[in-house]
Amino acid sequence: TLSLHDALPISEHDMRAKTTIAFGVQTAAIIISCPILLASFLFADESQLWEFMGMLLVGELVLLATTSPSNAIFLWAVDPHLRPLSMAMSVVFAHLLGDVPSPVVAGWVWP
């Protein structure tokens, strides 16, 4: 449900501040998660399975912290009556650019 506060316009200064914070959270999460995920593959053998799984779990959890700021930016960027369409389009494009080509690219990289 929408509250009255959701329908009120946000000043340009507040929007810039919120967007800057959201981009900062995304950047920090990516900077933290990438080395953890890359390091997890150093433990990618049978004798160190639990180390690999633990680092993979932590890296993926930190990487998934980027989704909330992204969704917030998609919602802040449009008028309140267009917010459902904004979220729907973001999901469609995320799947088109991520889920659809990834098996093809993986098959090309690792034949």
Kinemage of the C-alpha trace (Angstrom):
@kinemage 1
@onewidth
@group {chain A} dominant
@subgroup {mainchain}
@vectorlist {calphas} color= white
{ca thr a 1} P 0.000 0.000 0.000
{ca leu a 2} L 1.130 3.516 -0.706
{ca ser a 3} L 1.219 6.111 2.002
{ca leu a 4} L 0.823 9.839 1.540
{ca his a 5} L 4.562 10.202 2.049
{ca asp a 6} L 5.252 7.967 -0.990
{ca ala a 7} L 3.168 10.203 -3.241
{ca leu a 8} L 4.787 13.467 -2.133
{ca pro a 9} L 7.453 14.865 -4.435
{ca ile a 10} L 11.046 14.663 -3.242
{ca ser a 11} L 13.245 17.702 -3.632
{ca glu a 12} L 16.098 17.505 -6.115
{ca his a 13} L 18.649 17.914 -3.319
{ca asp a 14} L 17.159 15.003 -1.339
{ca met a 15} L 17.043 12.881 -4.476
{ca arg a 16} L 20.710 13.521 -5.212
{ca ala a 17} L 21.683 12.727 -1.645
{ca lys a 18} L 19.712 9.478 -1.602
{ca thr a 19} L 21.024 8.437 -5.009
{ca thr a 20} L 24.619 9.189 -3.984
{ca ile a 21} L 24.231 7.051 -0.868
{ca ala a 22} L 22.645 4.230 -2.874
{ca phe a 23} L 25.472 4.256 -5.429
{ca gly a 24} L 27.988 4.313 -2.564
{ca val a 25} L 26.417 1.215 -0.992
{ca gln a 26} L 26.479 -0.560 -4.349
{ca thr a 27} L 30.106 0.354 -4.965
{ca ala a 28} L 31.181 -0.752 -1.490
{ca ala a 29} L 29.348 -4.067 -1.816
{ca ile a 30} L 30.968 -4.800 -5.169
{ca ile a 31} L 34.437 -3.822 -3.934
{ca ile a 32} L 34.039 -6.080 -0.887
{ca ser a 33} L 32.411 -9.047 -2.635
{ca cys a 34} L 34.635 -9.400 -5.709
{ca pro a 35} L 37.860 -10.258 -3.862
{ca ile a 36} L 35.975 -12.673 -1.585
{ca leu a 37} L 34.376 -14.423 -4.562
{ca leu a 38} L 37.659 -14.587 -6.467
{ca ala a 39} L 39.483 -15.901 -3.398
{ca ser a 40} L 36.809 -18.547 -2.870
{ca phe a 41} L 37.899 -20.221 -6.083
{ca leu a 42} L 41.372 -20.715 -4.598
{ca phe a 43} L 39.637 -23.212 -2.288
{ca ala a 44} L 37.755 -24.920 -5.128
{ca asp a 45} L 38.928 -28.474 -4.624
{ca glu a 46} L 37.492 -31.419 -2.731
{ca ser a 47} L 39.770 -31.134 0.301
{ca gln a 48} L 38.697 -27.547 1.027
{ca leu a 49} L 35.007 -27.726 0.187
{ca trp a 50} L 33.777 -26.024 3.374
{ca glu a 51} L 36.165 -23.097 2.975
{ca phe a 52} L 35.001 -22.660 -0.611
{ca met a 53} L 31.326 -22.849 0.344
{ca gly a 54} L 31.765 -20.408 3.244
{ca met a 55} L 33.567 -17.808 1.183
{ca leu a 56} L 31.110 -18.241 -1.676
{ca leu a 57} L 28.198 -17.724 0.723
{ca val a 58} L 29.686 -14.561 2.217
{ca gly a 59} L 30.638 -13.165 -1.197
{ca glu a 60} L 27.199 -13.815 -2.670
{ca leu a 61} L 25.416 -12.309 0.339
{ca val a 62} L 27.492 -9.142 0.097
{ca leu a 63} L 26.993 -8.999 -3.677
{ca leu a 64} L 23.221 -9.333 -3.263
{ca ala a 65} L 23.315 -6.228 -1.040
{ca thr a 66} L 23.441 -4.246 -4.293
{ca thr a 67} L 19.866 -5.150 -5.226
{ca ser a 68} L 18.113 -2.973 -2.638
{ca pro a 69} L 19.865 0.270 -3.643
{ca ser a 70} L 19.233 -0.560 -7.323
{ca asn a 71} L 15.536 -1.094 -6.679
{ca ala a 72} L 15.361 2.128 -4.679
{ca ile a 73} L 16.950 4.080 -7.529
{ca phe a 74} L 14.493 2.560 -10.016
{ca leu a 75} L 11.623 3.643 -7.763
{ca trp a 76} L 12.947 7.141 -7.087
{ca ala a 77} L 13.600 7.837 -10.768
{ca val a 78} L 9.952 7.792 -11.862
{ca asp a 79} L 6.621 9.232 -10.824
{ca pro a 80} L 4.699 7.187 -8.243
{ca his a 81} L 2.129 5.958 -10.765
{ca leu a 82} L 4.933 4.538 -12.965
{ca arg a 83} L 6.763 2.678 -10.202
{ca pro a 84} L 5.263 -0.765 -10.951
{ca leu a 85} L 6.263 -0.414 -14.596
{ca ser a 86} L 9.749 0.702 -13.568
{ca met a 87} L 10.261 -2.377 -11.407
{ca ala a 88} L 8.820 -4.691 -14.058
{ca met a 89} L 11.128 -3.289 -16.727
{ca ser a 90} L 14.158 -3.585 -14.448
{ca val a 91} L 13.399 -7.262 -13.841
{ca val a 92} L 12.839 -7.946 -17.546
{ca phe a 93} L 16.092 -6.251 -18.557
{ca ala a 94} L 18.036 -7.960 -15.761
{ca his a 95} L 16.886 -11.338 -17.045
{ca leu a 96} L 17.455 -10.420 -20.692
{ca leu a 97} L 20.984 -9.205 -20.000
{ca gly a 98} L 21.885 -11.799 -17.359
{ca asp a 99} L 19.961 -15.062 -17.406
{ca val a 100} L 19.416 -15.409 -21.140
{ca pro a 101} L 22.954 -14.959 -22.516
{ca ser a 102} L 24.863 -16.474 -19.578
{ca pro a 103} L 24.575 -20.159 -20.665
{ca val a 104} L 25.720 -19.230 -24.168
{ca val a 105} L 28.664 -17.237 -22.871
{ca ala a 106} L 29.600 -19.959 -20.376
{ca gly a 107} L 29.467 -22.571 -23.160
{ca trp a 108} L 31.669 -20.398 -25.331
{ca val a 109} L 34.223 -19.755 -22.554
{ca trp a 110} L 34.300 -23.351 -21.244
{ca pro a 111} L 33.629 -25.658 -24.205
